[in-house]
Amino acid sequence: MDLEEYRRRARTWLEANVPDVPDGRAGQGGGAADPGGVAAAKEFMAKLYDAGYSGITWPAEWGGQGLTQAEERAFAAEAAAFTLPTYVFSIGLGMCGPTLVDLGTDAQRRRHIRPLLRGEEIWCQLFSEPAAGSDVAALQTRATATDGGWVVDGQKVWTSVAQHADRGLLLARTDVDVPKHRGLTMFIVDMHAPGVTVRPLRDMTGRAHFNEIFFDGVHIPAENVVGRVGDGWNCAVTTLLHERLSISSGVGMGGQKDNPVAFEALRRSADTADPVVRDRLVELHIRSRALALFNQRLAQETKAGIFPGARGSAAKLLLAELTMFQADLATSLAGPEAVAWSEDGTGDGPEGDAGTAGGGGLAHALALAPAMALGGGTNEIMRNIVSERVLNLPPEPRTDKNVPFKELRTSGEAPR
């Protein structure tokens, strides 16, 4: 099938199957952000997979479609005109699944890839902790070897979609006698296992985008180790690379057709006779297009077996800065309507209303914007990575590089 025919069929399928909902973030925290619920999102994902539009470039032997980046870009271009209810699957599709494709055993791929692509299982990523956010390697969650597997105790935080997740990629400490980067192991964890407690956390948008998770004597089978025991940091780097590429491929806050701060929404609502407004809209378009082309290049290189490395962090940094520029522009155009709306949701902001049923869509989008500079690594961390690993500038001094973890004050134990 040629590419134009592929696009035509994709467009026809999307027109017939995408539900008419105001927001694609099913399961993100209730209210207007959960149209139809997670069950409806799973039903849609199953239809998407059965039609051949989920896992388009993933290996066919593990359940993907085995097609090229050309088909994936063609489908993405057609899907941009719709609001797909696939938010709860974003972590699995963008981070966990690609990590299993890269590092998982054949048994793990056979067991998990197809259910993940078909929406039968929702995945989350369990890295950050209260005392180990930007410095993930300082994490304290422990996995202790036992007969037939491991027992995990500890806490994770800022975990997206964990309240709906069936599985998670967990990074835990398995050796305290070596430096912090060398004593970690990655596991697949059953989020419904005894001892797993998930507590949603509401942020300033009023929704529960994140969660904290507690592990109390959770058993993990030995076959659920991803990669090798003690090689968790290298596994985490792979996951984080996929995370940053996945996040950056969103290209600003305009990934959904109903987004009140998407470029087209802002252009239609703006006074384009004002040269200053025109100039800022042009800059937004240029930034968005440049990032889209950069992401396309990284995706093509990845498909060709060229490891993007730290350039994925550069793409994520560019997206965070683009998102804040976009939010600032939307605020300046909307004025007071950016934070106030009528109770029936009929305000006078971009697109003639507040963006979602009940109002507050624009305010929600603006309140969510700063998260892009935090999630997946802060802008400061991204700049450090780019400076050291792309520009080859001298690294910051590190006093803990060769110190056993149990001797660090951050380990929660008294230094010896």
C-alpha positions as a Markdown table, in Angstrom:
| # | Residue | x | y | z |
|---|---|---|---|---|
| 1 | Met | 0.0 | 0.0 | 0.0 |
| 2 | Asp | 1.4 | 3.4 | -1.0 |
| 3 | Leu | 1.6 | 6.2 | 1.6 |
| 4 | Glu | -1.3 | 8.2 | 0.3 |
| 5 | Glu | -3.6 | 5.2 | 0.5 |
| 6 | Tyr | -2.4 | 4.5 | 4.0 |
| 7 | Arg | -3.2 | 8.1 | 5.0 |
| 8 | Arg | -6.6 | 7.9 | 3.4 |
| 9 | Arg | -7.5 | 4.7 | 5.2 |
| 10 | Ala | -6.2 | 6.1 | 8.5 |
| 11 | Arg | -8.3 | 9.2 | 8.1 |
| 12 | Thr | -11.4 | 7.2 | 7.3 |
| 13 | Trp | -10.9 | 4.9 | 10.3 |
| 14 | Leu | -10.3 | 7.9 | 12.6 |
| 15 | Glu | -13.5 | 9.6 | 11.4 |
| 16 | Ala | -15.5 | 6.5 | 12.1 |
| 17 | Asn | -14.0 | 5.5 | 15.5 |
| 18 | Val | -12.6 | 8.4 | 17.5 |
| 19 | Pro | -15.2 | 9.3 | 20.2 |
| 20 | Asp | -16.5 | 12.8 | 20.3 |
| 21 | Val | -15.2 | 14.0 | 23.7 |
| 22 | Pro | -13.8 | 17.4 | 24.7 |
| 23 | Asp | -10.5 | 16.1 | 26.1 |
| 24 | Gly | -8.3 | 13.1 | 25.4 |
| 25 | Arg | -6.8 | 12.7 | 28.9 |
| 26 | Ala | -9.1 | 9.8 | 30.0 |
| 27 | Gly | -8.2 | 8.8 | 33.5 |
| 28 | Gln | -6.2 | 11.9 | 34.3 |
| 29 | Gly | -8.1 | 12.8 | 37.4 |
| 30 | Gly | -11.9 | 13.0 | 37.1 |
| 31 | Gly | -14.2 | 15.6 | 35.9 |
| 32 | Ala | -13.9 | 16.8 | 32.3 |
| 33 | Ala | -10.5 | 15.2 | 32.2 |
| 34 | Asp | -12.0 | 11.7 | 32.3 |
| 35 | Pro | -14.6 | 11.5 | 29.5 |
| 36 | Gly | -15.9 | 8.0 | 29.4 |
| 37 | Gly | -13.4 | 6.7 | 31.9 |
| 38 | Val | -10.5 | 4.4 | 31.6 |
| 39 | Ala | -12.7 | 1.5 | 30.4 |
| 40 | Ala | -13.7 | 3.5 | 27.3 |
| 41 | Ala | -10.1 | 4.4 | 26.7 |
| 42 | Lys | -9.1 | 0.7 | 26.8 |
| 43 | Glu | -11.9 | -0.1 | 24.4 |
| 44 | Phe | -10.7 | 2.5 | 22.0 |
| 45 | Met | -7.1 | 1.3 | 22.3 |
| 46 | Ala | -8.1 | -2.2 | 21.5 |
| 47 | Lys | -9.9 | -1.0 | 18.3 |
| 48 | Leu | -6.8 | 1.1 | 17.4 |
| 49 | Tyr | -4.5 | -1.9 | 17.7 |
| 50 | Asp | -6.8 | -4.3 | 15.8 |
| 51 | Ala | -7.0 | -1.7 | 13.0 |
| 52 | Gly | -3.2 | -1.7 | 12.8 |
| 53 | Tyr | -2.6 | 1.8 | 14.2 |
| 54 | Ser | -1.0 | 1.0 | 17.6 |
| 55 | Gly | 2.7 | 0.1 | 17.7 |
| 56 | Ile | 3.1 | 1.1 | 14.0 |
| 57 | Thr | 7.0 | 0.9 | 14.0 |
| 58 | Trp | 7.3 | -1.7 | 16.8 |
| 59 | Pro | 8.7 | -5.1 | 15.9 |
| 60 | Ala | 6.1 | -7.5 | 14.4 |
| 61 | Glu | 7.5 | -10.4 | 16.3 |
| 62 | Trp | 6.5 | -8.9 | 19.6 |
| 63 | Gly | 3.1 | -7.7 | 18.5 |
| 64 | Gly | 3.9 | -4.4 | 16.7 |
| 65 | Gln | 3.0 | -3.6 | 13.1 |
| 66 | Gly | 6.6 | -3.7 | 11.9 |
| 67 | Leu | 6.2 | -0.7 | 9.6 |
| 68 | Thr | 8.4 | 2.4 | 9.0 |
| 69 | Gln | 8.6 | 5.9 | 10.3 |
| 70 | Ala | 6.9 | 7.1 | 7.2 |
| 71 | Glu | 3.6 | 5.3 | 8.1 |
| 72 | Glu | 3.9 | 6.5 | 11.7 |
| 73 | Arg | 4.3 | 10.1 | 10.6 |
| 74 | Ala | 1.4 | 9.7 | 8.2 |
| 75 | Phe | -0.9 | 8.4 | 10.9 |
| 76 | Ala | 0.2 | 11.1 | 13.3 |
| 77 | Ala | -0.5 | 13.8 | 10.8 |
| 78 | Glu | -4.1 | 12.5 | 10.3 |
| 79 | Ala | -4.6 | 11.9 | 14.0 |
| 80 | Ala | -3.6 | 15.5 | 14.8 |
| 81 | Ala | -7.1 | 16.6 | 13.7 |
| 82 | Phe | -8.7 | 14.4 | 16.4 |
| 83 | Thr | -8.6 | 14.0 | 20.2 |
| 84 | Leu | -7.6 | 10.4 | 20.9 |
| 85 | Pro | -8.4 | 9.2 | 24.4 |
| 86 | Thr | -5.0 | 7.6 | 24.9 |
| 87 | Tyr | -3.5 | 9.6 | 27.8 |
| 88 | Val | -3.4 | 6.7 | 30.3 |
| 89 | Phe | -1.3 | 4.7 | 27.9 |
| 90 | Ser | 1.3 | 7.4 | 27.2 |
| 91 | Ile | 3.8 | 6.1 | 29.8 |
| 92 | Gly | 3.6 | 2.5 | 28.6 |
| 93 | Leu | 3.8 | 3.4 | 24.9 |
| 94 | Gly | 6.4 | 6.1 | 25.3 |
| 95 | Met | 8.7 | 4.8 | 28.0 |
| 96 | Cys | 8.1 | 1.3 | 29.5 |
| 97 | Gly | 7.3 | -0.6 | 26.3 |
| 98 | Pro | 10.3 | 0.7 | 24.3 |
| 99 | Thr | 12.5 | -0.2 | 27.3 |
| 100 | Leu | 11.2 | -3.8 | 27.2 |
| 101 | Val | 11.8 | -3.9 | 23.5 |
| 102 | Asp | 15.4 | -2.8 | 24.0 |
| 103 | Leu | 16.3 | -4.7 | 27.2 |
| 104 | Gly | 13.6 | -7.2 | 28.1 |
| 105 | Thr | 13.9 | -10.9 | 27.8 |
| 106 | Asp | 12.0 | -12.7 | 25.0 |
| 107 | Ala | 9.6 | -14.0 | 27.7 |
| 108 | Gln | 9.0 | -10.5 | 28.9 |
| 109 | Arg | 8.3 | -9.2 | 25.4 |
| 110 | Arg | 5.9 | -12.0 | 24.6 |
| 111 | Arg | 4.1 | -11.5 | 27.9 |
| 112 | His | 3.8 | -7.7 | 27.9 |
| 113 | Ile | 4.2 | -6.0 | 24.6 |
| 114 | Arg | 1.0 | -7.0 | 22.8 |
| 115 | Pro | -1.2 | -6.3 | 25.9 |
| 116 | Leu | 0.5 | -2.9 | 26.3 |
| 117 | Leu | -0.1 | -2.0 | 22.7 |
| 118 | Arg | -3.7 | -3.2 | 22.8 |
| 119 | Gly | -4.5 | -1.2 | 25.9 |
| 120 | Glu | -5.2 | -4.3 | 28.0 |
| 121 | Glu | -2.5 | -3.2 | 30.5 |
| 122 | Ile | -1.7 | 0.3 | 31.7 |
| 123 | Trp | 1.9 | 1.0 | 32.7 |
| 124 | Cys | 3.7 | 3.5 | 34.9 |
| 125 | Gln | 7.3 | 4.4 | 35.6 |
| 126 | Leu | 8.5 | 4.2 | 39.3 |
| 127 | Phe | 11.8 | 6.2 | 39.6 |
| 128 | Ser | 11.5 | 9.4 | 41.6 |
| 129 | Glu | 11.4 | 9.4 | 45.4 |
| 130 | Pro | 10.9 | 12.2 | 48.0 |
| 131 | Ala | 14.7 | 12.5 | 48.4 |
| 132 | Ala | 15.7 | 11.4 | 44.9 |
| 133 | Gly | 14.1 | 13.5 | 42.2 |
| 134 | Ser | 16.6 | 15.1 | 39.9 |
| 135 | Asp | 19.3 | 12.8 | 41.5 |
| 136 | Val | 17.5 | 9.5 | 40.7 |
| 137 | Ala | 20.5 | 7.5 | 41.6 |
| 138 | Ala | 20.1 | 8.6 | 45.3 |
| 139 | Leu | 16.9 | 6.5 | 45.6 |
| 140 | Gln | 16.4 | 4.5 | 48.8 |
| 141 | Thr | 13.7 | 1.9 | 47.9 |
| 142 | Arg | 15.3 | -1.5 | 48.6 |
| 143 | Ala | 14.9 | -4.8 | 46.9 |
| 144 | Thr | 16.2 | -7.7 | 49.0 |
| 145 | Ala | 16.9 | -11.1 | 47.4 |
| 146 | Thr | 14.8 | -14.0 | 48.6 |
| 147 | Asp | 13.9 | -17.5 | 47.5 |
| 148 | Gly | 12.5 | -17.2 | 43.9 |
| 149 | Gly | 12.8 | -13.4 | 43.7 |
| 150 | Trp | 12.9 | -10.1 | 45.6 |
| 151 | Val | 11.1 | -8.3 | 48.3 |
| 152 | Val | 10.7 | -4.5 | 47.9 |
| 153 | Asp | 10.2 | -1.8 | 50.5 |
| 154 | Gly | 10.1 | 1.9 | 50.0 |
| 155 | Gln | 8.3 | 4.9 | 48.5 |
| 156 | Lys | 8.0 | 6.5 | 45.0 |
| 157 | Val | 6.4 | 9.8 | 44.1 |
| 158 | Trp | 5.3 | 12.0 | 41.2 |
| 159 | Thr | 4.2 | 8.8 | 39.3 |
| 160 | Ser | 1.8 | 9.6 | 36.4 |
| 161 | Val | -1.3 | 7.3 | 35.9 |
| 162 | Ala | -0.2 | 5.0 | 38.7 |
| 163 | Gln | -3.8 | 5.1 | 40.1 |
| 164 | His | -4.9 | 3.2 | 36.9 |
| 165 | Ala | -1.7 | 1.1 | 36.3 |
| 166 | Asp | -1.5 | -2.6 | 36.0 |
| 167 | Arg | 2.2 | -2.8 | 35.7 |
| 168 | Gly | 5.2 | -0.6 | 36.4 |
| 169 | Leu | 8.9 | -0.3 | 35.7 |
| 170 | Leu | 10.5 | 0.0 | 39.2 |
| 171 | Leu | 14.0 | 1.1 | 39.9 |
| 172 | Ala | 15.2 | -0.1 | 43.3 |
| 173 | Arg | 18.5 | -0.5 | 45.2 |
| 174 | Thr | 19.8 | -4.0 | 45.5 |
| 175 | Asp | 23.4 | -3.3 | 46.8 |
| 176 | Val | 24.4 | -0.6 | 49.3 |
| 177 | Asp | 28.1 | -1.6 | 49.3 |
| 178 | Val | 28.8 | -0.1 | 46.0 |
| 179 | Pro | 28.5 | 3.6 | 44.7 |
| 180 | Lys | 25.0 | 4.7 | 44.1 |
| 181 | His | 24.9 | 4.3 | 40.3 |
| 182 | Arg | 26.1 | 0.7 | 40.5 |
| 183 | Gly | 23.8 | -0.8 | 43.1 |
| 184 | Leu | 20.5 | -0.4 | 41.2 |
| 185 | Thr | 18.2 | -3.0 | 39.5 |
| 186 | Met | 15.1 | -2.5 | 37.3 |
| 187 | Phe | 12.1 | -4.7 | 37.8 |
| 188 | Ile | 8.6 | -5.2 | 36.3 |
| 189 | Val | 6.2 | -4.8 | 39.2 |
| 190 | Asp | 2.5 | -5.9 | 39.5 |
| 191 | Met | 0.7 | -2.7 | 40.7 |
| 192 | His | -2.1 | -4.9 | 42.1 |
| 193 | Ala | 0.3 | -7.0 | 44.2 |
| 194 | Pro | -0.2 | -7.2 | 48.0 |
| 195 | Gly | 1.7 | -4.4 | 49.7 |
| 196 | Val | 1.4 | -1.8 | 46.9 |
| 197 | Thr | -0.5 | 1.3 | 48.0 |
| 198 | Val | -1.2 | 4.2 | 45.5 |
| 199 | Arg | -2.3 | 7.6 | 46.7 |
| 200 | Pro | -3.2 | 10.3 | 44.1 |
| 201 | Leu | -1.7 | 13.8 | 44.6 |
| 202 | Arg | -3.6 | 16.8 | 43.4 |
| 203 | Asp | -1.6 | 19.6 | 41.8 |
| 204 | Met | -2.4 | 23.3 | 41.2 |
| 205 | Thr | -4.7 | 22.3 | 38.3 |
| 206 | Gly | -7.0 | 20.6 | 40.8 |
| 207 | Arg | -6.5 | 17.2 | 39.1 |
| 208 | Ala | -4.5 | 14.2 | 40.2 |
| 209 | His | -1.9 | 13.9 | 37.5 |
| 210 | Phe | 0.6 | 12.3 | 39.9 |
| 211 | Asn | 0.7 | 9.8 | 42.7 |
| 212 | Glu | 2.8 | 8.6 | 45.6 |
| 213 | Ile | 3.3 | 4.8 | 45.9 |
| 214 | Phe | 4.3 | 2.8 | 48.9 |
| 215 | Phe | 5.8 | -0.7 | 48.8 |
| 216 | Asp | 5.6 | -2.8 | 51.9 |
| 217 | Gly | 7.1 | -6.2 | 51.5 |
| 218 | Val | 6.1 | -6.6 | 47.9 |
| 219 | His | 7.2 | -9.8 | 46.3 |
| 220 | Ile | 8.7 | -9.6 | 42.7 |
| 221 | Pro | 9.5 | -12.9 | 40.9 |
| 222 | Ala | 13.1 | -13.3 | 39.7 |
| 223 | Glu | 12.0 | -13.4 | 36.1 |
| 224 | Asn | 10.8 | -9.8 | 36.4 |
| 225 | Val | 14.3 | -8.4 | 36.5 |
| 226 | Val | 14.9 | -6.2 | 33.4 |
| 227 | Gly | 18.4 | -6.3 | 32.1 |
| 228 | Arg | 20.9 | -7.6 | 34.7 |
| 229 | Val | 21.0 | -7.3 | 38.5 |
| 230 | Gly | 23.1 | -4.2 | 39.4 |
| 231 | Asp | 22.8 | -2.7 | 36.0 |
| 232 | Gly | 19.6 | -0.7 | 36.7 |
| 233 | Trp | 21.2 | 2.6 | 36.1 |
| 234 | Asn | 22.0 | 1.8 | 32.5 |
| 235 | Cys | 18.4 | 0.5 | 32.1 |
| 236 | Ala | 17.1 | 3.7 | 33.6 |
| 237 | Val | 19.1 | 5.8 | 31.2 |
| 238 | Thr | 17.4 | 3.9 | 28.3 |
| 239 | Thr | 14.0 | 4.6 | 29.8 |
| 240 | Leu | 14.8 | 8.2 | 30.4 |
| 241 | Leu | 16.0 | 8.6 | 26.8 |
| 242 | His | 12.7 | 7.2 | 25.6 |
| 243 | Glu | 10.8 | 9.4 | 28.1 |
| 244 | Arg | 12.5 | 12.6 | 26.9 |
| 245 | Leu | 12.0 | 11.7 | 23.2 |
| 246 | Ser | 8.4 | 10.8 | 23.9 |
| 247 | Ile | 7.7 | 14.1 | 25.8 |
| 248 | Ser | 9.5 | 16.3 | 23.3 |
| 249 | Ser | 7.5 | 14.7 | 20.4 |
| 250 | Gly | 4.4 | 16.3 | 21.8 |
| 251 | Val | 5.7 | 19.7 | 20.4 |
| 252 | Gly | 4.4 | 22.2 | 22.8 |
| 253 | Met | 0.9 | 22.3 | 24.2 |
| 254 | Gly | -0.8 | 21.9 | 20.8 |
| 255 | Gly | -1.0 | 18.2 | 20.5 |
| 256 | Gln | -4.8 | 18.0 | 20.8 |
| 257 | Lys | -7.3 | 19.7 | 18.5 |
| 258 | Asp | -9.4 | 21.0 | 21.5 |
| 259 | Asn | -6.4 | 22.5 | 23.3 |
| 260 | Pro | -7.2 | 26.2 | 24.0 |
| 261 | Val | -3.6 | 27.2 | 23.7 |
| 262 | Ala | -2.7 | 25.3 | 20.5 |
| 263 | Phe | -1.2 | 27.5 | 17.8 |
| 264 | Glu | -4.3 | 27.6 | 15.6 |
| 265 | Ala | -6.6 | 28.5 | 18.6 |
| 266 | Leu | -4.3 | 31.4 | 19.5 |
| 267 | Arg | -4.1 | 32.6 | 15.9 |
| 268 | Arg | -7.8 | 32.6 | 15.5 |
| 269 | Ser | -8.4 | 34.5 | 18.7 |
| 270 | Ala | -5.5 | 37.0 | 18.3 |
| 271 | Asp | -5.6 | 40.5 | 16.8 |
| 272 | Thr | -3.3 | 39.7 | 13.9 |
| 273 | Ala | -3.4 | 43.4 | 12.8 |
| 274 | Asp | -1.1 | 44.0 | 15.8 |
| 275 | Pro | 2.5 | 43.7 | 14.6 |
| 276 | Val | 3.7 | 42.6 | 18.0 |
| 277 | Val | 1.1 | 39.8 | 18.2 |
| 278 | Arg | 1.9 | 38.7 | 14.7 |
| 279 | Asp | 5.6 | 38.6 | 15.6 |
| 280 | Arg | 5.1 | 36.4 | 18.6 |
| 281 | Leu | 2.8 | 34.1 | 16.7 |
| 282 | Val | 5.4 | 33.7 | 14.0 |
| 283 | Glu | 8.0 | 32.9 | 16.7 |
| 284 | Leu | 5.7 | 30.3 | 18.2 |
| 285 | His | 5.2 | 28.7 | 14.8 |
| 286 | Ile | 9.0 | 28.7 | 14.0 |
| 287 | Arg | 9.8 | 27.2 | 17.4 |
| 288 | Ser | 7.2 | 24.5 | 17.1 |
| 289 | Arg | 8.2 | 23.6 | 13.6 |
| 290 | Ala | 11.9 | 23.5 | 14.4 |
| 291 | Leu | 11.3 | 21.2 | 17.3 |
| 292 | Ala | 9.1 | 18.9 | 15.2 |
| 293 | Leu | 11.8 | 18.6 | 12.6 |
| 294 | Phe | 14.4 | 17.9 | 15.3 |
| 295 | Asn | 12.2 | 15.2 | 16.8 |
| 296 | Gln | 11.7 | 13.7 | 13.3 |
| 297 | Arg | 15.4 | 13.5 | 12.8 |
| 298 | Leu | 16.0 | 11.8 | 16.2 |
| 299 | Ala | 13.2 | 9.3 | 15.4 |
| 300 | Gln | 14.7 | 8.5 | 12.0 |
| 301 | Glu | 18.2 | 8.0 | 13.6 |
| 302 | Thr | 16.7 | 5.8 | 16.3 |
| 303 | Lys | 15.0 | 3.6 | 13.7 |
| 304 | Ala | 18.3 | 3.4 | 11.8 |
| 305 | Gly | 20.1 | 2.2 | 14.9 |
| 306 | Ile | 21.8 | 5.5 | 15.7 |
| 307 | Phe | 21.6 | 6.2 | 19.4 |
| 308 | Pro | 20.4 | 9.8 | 20.0 |
| 309 | Gly | 22.0 | 9.9 | 23.4 |
| 310 | Ala | 21.9 | 13.2 | 25.3 |
| 311 | Arg | 20.3 | 15.0 | 22.3 |
| 312 | Gly | 17.0 | 13.6 | 23.6 |
| 313 | Ser | 17.5 | 15.9 | 26.6 |
| 314 | Ala | 18.1 | 18.8 | 24.3 |
| 315 | Ala | 14.7 | 18.1 | 22.6 |
| 316 | Lys | 13.0 | 17.9 | 26.0 |
| 317 | Leu | 14.5 | 21.2 | 27.1 |
| 318 | Leu | 13.4 | 22.9 | 23.9 |
| 319 | Leu | 9.9 | 21.6 | 24.5 |
| 320 | Ala | 9.8 | 22.9 | 28.1 |
| 321 | Glu | 10.9 | 26.4 | 26.9 |
| 322 | Leu | 8.4 | 26.3 | 24.0 |
| 323 | Thr | 5.6 | 25.4 | 26.4 |
| 324 | Met | 6.3 | 28.3 | 28.7 |
| 325 | Phe | 6.5 | 30.7 | 25.8 |
| 326 | Gln | 3.2 | 29.3 | 24.5 |
| 327 | Ala | 1.6 | 29.7 | 27.9 |
| 328 | Asp | 2.9 | 33.3 | 28.3 |
| 329 | Leu | 1.5 | 34.2 | 24.8 |
| 330 | Ala | -1.9 | 32.7 | 25.6 |
| 331 | Thr | -2.0 | 34.6 | 28.9 |
| 332 | Ser | -1.2 | 37.9 | 27.2 |
| 333 | Leu | -3.8 | 37.4 | 24.5 |
| 334 | Ala | -6.6 | 36.2 | 26.9 |
| 335 | Gly | -5.9 | 38.7 | 29.7 |
| 336 | Pro | -8.2 | 38.2 | 32.8 |
| 337 | Glu | -10.1 | 35.4 | 30.9 |
| 338 | Ala | -7.0 | 33.2 | 31.4 |
| 339 | Val | -7.9 | 32.8 | 35.1 |
| 340 | Ala | -11.7 | 33.6 | 35.2 |
| 341 | Trp | -14.7 | 32.2 | 33.3 |
| 342 | Ser | -18.4 | 31.9 | 33.7 |
| 343 | Glu | -19.9 | 29.0 | 35.6 |
| 344 | Asp | -21.6 | 27.6 | 32.4 |
| 345 | Gly | -18.2 | 27.6 | 30.7 |
| 346 | Thr | -19.1 | 30.2 | 28.0 |
| 347 | Gly | -16.4 | 32.7 | 28.6 |
| 348 | Asp | -14.8 | 34.9 | 25.8 |
| 349 | Gly | -11.3 | 33.3 | 25.8 |
| 350 | Pro | -9.6 | 31.6 | 22.9 |
| 351 | Glu | -12.1 | 29.5 | 20.7 |
| 352 | Gly | -15.0 | 31.5 | 22.3 |
| 353 | Asp | -15.1 | 29.5 | 25.5 |
| 354 | Ala | -13.0 | 28.3 | 28.4 |
| 355 | Gly | -11.9 | 25.2 | 26.5 |
| 356 | Thr | -13.8 | 22.4 | 28.4 |
| 357 | Ala | -17.3 | 21.8 | 29.5 |
| 358 | Gly | -17.8 | 23.7 | 32.8 |
| 359 | Gly | -15.1 | 26.2 | 32.1 |
| 360 | Gly | -11.5 | 26.5 | 33.1 |
| 361 | Gly | -9.9 | 24.8 | 30.1 |
| 362 | Leu | -7.5 | 27.7 | 29.4 |
| 363 | Ala | -6.7 | 28.1 | 33.1 |
| 364 | His | -6.0 | 24.4 | 33.4 |
| 365 | Ala | -3.7 | 24.4 | 30.4 |
| 366 | Leu | -1.8 | 27.4 | 31.8 |
| 367 | Ala | -1.5 | 25.9 | 35.3 |
| 368 | Leu | -0.2 | 22.7 | 33.8 |
| 369 | Ala | 2.5 | 24.4 | 31.7 |
| 370 | Pro | 5.2 | 24.7 | 34.4 |
| 371 | Ala | 5.1 | 20.9 | 34.8 |
| 372 | Met | 6.9 | 20.5 | 31.5 |
| 373 | Ala | 9.9 | 22.1 | 33.0 |
| 374 | Leu | 9.9 | 19.5 | 35.8 |
| 375 | Gly | 8.6 | 16.2 | 34.6 |
| 376 | Gly | 11.1 | 13.9 | 32.9 |
| 377 | Gly | 14.0 | 16.0 | 34.4 |
| 378 | Thr | 14.1 | 19.7 | 35.3 |
| 379 | Asn | 15.4 | 22.3 | 32.8 |
| 380 | Glu | 18.5 | 22.7 | 35.0 |
| 381 | Ile | 19.3 | 18.9 | 34.8 |
| 382 | Met | 18.7 | 18.9 | 31.0 |
| 383 | Arg | 21.1 | 21.8 | 30.6 |
| 384 | Asn | 23.8 | 20.0 | 32.7 |
| 385 | Ile | 23.3 | 16.8 | 30.5 |
| 386 | Val | 23.5 | 18.8 | 27.2 |
| 387 | Ser | 26.6 | 20.7 | 28.4 |
| 388 | Glu | 28.5 | 17.6 | 29.5 |
| 389 | Arg | 27.4 | 15.0 | 27.0 |
| 390 | Val | 26.7 | 17.1 | 23.9 |
| 391 | Leu | 29.0 | 20.1 | 24.2 |
| 392 | Asn | 31.7 | 18.2 | 26.1 |
| 393 | Leu | 32.1 | 20.9 | 28.7 |
| 394 | Pro | 33.7 | 20.1 | 32.1 |
| 395 | Pro | 31.2 | 18.3 | 34.4 |
| 396 | Glu | 30.2 | 19.7 | 37.8 |
| 397 | Pro | 32.4 | 18.4 | 40.7 |
| 398 | Arg | 31.0 | 15.2 | 42.3 |
| 399 | Thr | 32.2 | 14.0 | 45.7 |
| 400 | Asp | 30.0 | 10.9 | 45.9 |
| 401 | Lys | 31.0 | 9.2 | 42.6 |
| 402 | Asn | 33.1 | 6.4 | 44.2 |
| 403 | Val | 31.6 | 6.3 | 47.7 |
| 404 | Pro | 29.6 | 3.2 | 48.7 |
| 405 | Phe | 25.9 | 4.2 | 49.0 |
| 406 | Lys | 25.7 | 3.1 | 52.7 |
| 407 | Glu | 28.3 | 5.8 | 53.5 |
| 408 | Leu | 26.3 | 8.6 | 52.0 |
| 409 | Arg | 24.2 | 10.8 | 54.2 |
| 410 | Thr | 21.5 | 10.8 | 51.6 |
| 411 | Ser | 21.1 | 7.0 | 52.1 |
| 412 | Gly | 19.3 | 7.6 | 55.4 |
| 413 | Glu | 22.0 | 5.8 | 57.3 |
| 414 | Ala | 24.6 | 7.3 | 59.6 |
| 415 | Pro | 27.9 | 7.5 | 57.7 |
| 416 | Arg | 30.6 | 5.1 | 58.8 |
